[in-house]
Amino acid sequence: MLLQLKDSGELVKVIDVQELINPNHDVVHAQEQEGQEEQQADSYKKENLVFPSGESLPRCWLDANYRNAKAS
């Protein structure tokens, strides 16, 4: 799955989607999508990632207690 870094707009390819959707993990391992060569995997904080459309990640992927928190 491709996601985008909020600050730079660069695309990263998430290695393990289960790690992404698990709200108990605050980082994911992904590879930057630069050029044609495969890049080294790196860690990225979920809070710094968005979908390529600019849409934020679902709250249930970020907060394990999302059901218990008051809606703002």
C-alpha positions in Angstrom: 0.0 0.0 0.0 1.3 3.4 -0.9 1.1 6.3 1.5 2.4 9.9 1.4 4.6 11.7 3.9 2.7 14.8 5.2 5.7 17.2 5.2 7.4 16.3 1.9 4.7 14.7 -0.2 7.0 11.7 -1.0 5.4 8.3 -1.5 6.3 5.4 0.7 5.4 1.7 0.2 4.2 0.1 3.4 5.8 -3.3 3.9 3.3 -4.9 6.4 -0.3 -3.7 6.1 -1.1 -5.5 9.4 1.4 -3.2 11.2 -0.3 -0.2 9.6 -3.8 -1.1 10.7 -2.8 -2.2 14.2 -3.6 0.8 16.5 -1.1 -0.5 19.1 1.8 0.3 16.7 2.7 4.0 16.3 5.3 3.4 13.6 5.3 1.4 10.3 8.1 0.1 8.2 8.0 1.3 4.6 10.3 2.0 1.6 10.6 5.4 -0.1 9.6 5.3 -3.7 12.5 7.1 -5.4 13.8 6.1 -8.8 13.7 2.6 -10.2 15.9 0.9 -7.5 14.4 -0.7 -4.4 15.1 1.5 -1.4 16.0 0.4 2.2 13.1 0.0 4.6 12.8 2.8 7.2 10.4 3.5 10.1 7.8 6.2 9.8 5.4 7.5 12.5 1.8 6.9 11.5 0.9 10.4 12.5 3.2 11.7 9.7 1.4 9.7 7.0 -1.7 10.3 4.8 -3.2 8.6 1.8 -1.9 9.9 -1.6 -5.2 11.8 -1.9 -4.3 13.8 1.2 -6.9 12.1 3.3 -5.9 11.2 6.9 -5.5 7.7 8.1 -8.6 6.2 9.9 -8.6 7.0 13.6 -9.1 3.3 14.4 -5.6 2.7 12.8 -4.0 5.3 15.1 -5.8 5.1 18.5 -6.6 1.8 20.2 -9.1 3.5 22.4 -10.9 5.4 19.7 -14.3 4.0 20.8 -13.9 5.3 24.3 -12.7 8.8 23.5 -15.3 11.6 23.3 -16.0 12.9 19.8 -14.7 16.4 19.2 
